[in-house]
Amino acid sequence: MAVHSFNVNEEPELKQEYIEKIEKICKGKFKKINNFSEEFGLNDFQYRDLF
């Protein structure tokens, strides 16, 4: 599968779409997490448990 990259500075329509998406993400609700593994119950997880 070919992936085509764009330079948002060279494509005004793409730049505006990108800015709108970034603004939407920034306005989203976020939760501060100090310890990812504790927050998601991964403290007792062992790699060997996968097999």
CNS distance restraints for C-alpha pairs under 8 A (distance, minus, plus):
assign (resid   6 and name CA) (resid  11 and name CA) 7.79 0.50 0.50
assign (resid   7 and name CA) (resid  11 and name CA) 6.75 0.50 0.50
assign (resid   8 and name CA) (resid  12 and name CA) 6.99 0.50 0.50
assign (resid   8 and name CA) (resid  14 and name CA) 5.75 0.50 0.50
assign (resid   8 and name CA) (resid  15 and name CA) 4.58 0.50 0.50
assign (resid   8 and name CA) (resid  18 and name CA) 7.51 0.50 0.50
assign (resid   9 and name CA) (resid  15 and name CA) 6.21 0.50 0.50
assign (resid  10 and name CA) (resid  15 and name CA) 7.92 0.50 0.50
assign (resid  11 and name CA) (resid  15 and name CA) 5.99 0.50 0.50
assign (resid  12 and name CA) (resid  16 and name CA) 6.24 0.50 0.50
assign (resid  13 and name CA) (resid  17 and name CA) 6.29 0.50 0.50
assign (resid  14 and name CA) (resid  18 and name CA) 6.03 0.50 0.50
assign (resid  15 and name CA) (resid  19 and name CA) 6.14 0.50 0.50
assign (resid  16 and name CA) (resid  20 and name CA) 6.21 0.50 0.50
assign (resid  17 and name CA) (resid  21 and name CA) 6.25 0.50 0.50
assign (resid  18 and name CA) (resid  22 and name CA) 6.18 0.50 0.50
assign (resid  19 and name CA) (resid  23 and name CA) 6.11 0.50 0.50
assign (resid  20 and name CA) (resid  24 and name CA) 6.18 0.50 0.50
assign (resid  21 and name CA) (resid  25 and name CA) 6.26 0.50 0.50
assign (resid  22 and name CA) (resid  26 and name CA) 6.16 0.50 0.50
assign (resid  23 and name CA) (resid  27 and name CA) 6.26 0.50 0.50
assign (resid  24 and name CA) (resid  28 and name CA) 6.52 0.50 0.50
assign (resid  33 and name CA) (resid  39 and name CA) 7.09 0.50 0.50
assign (resid  35 and name CA) (resid  39 and name CA) 6.04 0.50 0.50
assign (resid  36 and name CA) (resid  40 and name CA) 6.28 0.50 0.50
assign (resid  37 and name CA) (resid  41 and name CA) 5.87 0.50 0.50
assign (resid  37 and name CA) (resid  42 and name CA) 4.55 0.50 0.50
assign (resid  37 and name CA) (resid  43 and name CA) 5.58 0.50 0.50
assign (resid  38 and name CA) (resid  42 and name CA) 5.97 0.50 0.50
assign (resid  38 and name CA) (resid  43 and name CA) 5.77 0.50 0.50
assign (resid  41 and name CA) (resid  45 and name CA) 7.86 0.50 0.50
assign (resid  45 and name CA) (resid  49 and name CA) 7.23 0.50 0.50
assign (resid  46 and name CA) (resid  50 and name CA) 7.67 0.50 0.50
assign (resid  47 and name CA) (resid  51 and name CA) 8.00 0.50 0.50
